[in-house]
Amino acid sequence: MADGAKTRDSTWAVFVLAAGYLVFLFLWRILLPAAEWPRPPMHYLAMGLDVLLVAVVFVLRFRMSGQLAENPARATFATVLFWCALGAGIGSLLIRFTGEAAWRTGHLS
């Protein structure tokens, strides 16, 4: 396997993992109630991780745009996954503005 193919596959894998993790976190925060409040700096770290993952998904999606033109099925999947991850990342951040408990825990209820 050539170095370009390895880079292409690793970029795709990181994109799918980051996007999948964002969607999983969003569903986790929507469906499950929070158990206990974390220590004060931890909610800032969690918000930073959310913003970082959204940025990673955004950058990798546009970095792969040339590669996705070769494979239409993968391009369709990447587009759907990108928009789901973007919505999940923004939704995870918006949940925090619904109340004091949500600000601290990141969970809706």
N, C-alpha and C positions, 0 to 999 in steps of 0.2 A: 504494500500500500504506500502510495506516495505521501509526502509530507502535507501537500495541499488537501488530500482526502482525509488525513488524520485531523487536520485543523477544522475542516468542514464538519466532520462527524462530532468532534468535541464541542464545537460551537452549537451545533444542533442539540446535543445532549444537555449542555448547560442551559440553553434556552428552554427546553422542555421541562427540566427539573426546576428551574426558577419559576416558570409560569405555573407549573403544577403545584409547587409549594405555596405560591400566593393564593391560588384558588382554594387549596386545602385549608390554609389559615383563615381565609374569609368564611368558609363554611363552618369551620370549627368555632369561630367567634360568633357567628349568627345562631348556630344550633345549640351550643352548650352554654349553660350559665357559668359565670366565673366562680371559682371556689374561694379564693382569698386574694387580697390585694398584695401586689408585689412591693418590694422596697422602693423608695422614691425614685432613684435613678433608672430603675429597670423599665418603666413605661416609656421613658425617653429613648432608651436603647431599642425597644421593640418598634417604636415609631420610626427610628432611624433605619432599622432593618427593613421595614416596609417600604420606605422611600428608596433605599438602596436597591431592593429587588425590583421595584417598578422601573428604576433607571436601567438596571441590567437587562431586563426584558425589552425595554424600549430600544436600547443600543444594539442588542443582539438581533432584534427583528430587522432593523435596517441594515445591519452588517451582513445579514444572510440574504438580503433581497435579490442579489445577483444569482446566488446559488439556487434559490427557490424557483427561479424562472425555468430551470431545467427539469423540475419535477412538479407538475401541477397538483398532484394529490397532496404532496407535502406542503406546497404553498397554501392550499386551502386549509389544511389542518393548522398550519402556523398562524394564519390570519385569524381563525376562530380562537385558537389558544391565546394569541396576543390580546385580542379584545376582551376575552374572559379574564385574563390576568390583569389587564389594565383596569377593568371595572372592579375586580376583587381588591386590588391594591388601593384604589381610591376609596372604595367602600370600607375597607379596613380602617383607613384614616378617618373617614367621616363618622364611623361608629363612635369614635372617641369624643365627639362633640354632642352626644345625646344625653350626657349626665356625668355627675362626679364619679360614680362607680365605673361607668364606661371609659372615662378618661384614664382611670388608674389601671383597669384590667384589660381593656380592649374588647370586652365581650358586650353584646347587646343587652343581655339581661343579667 
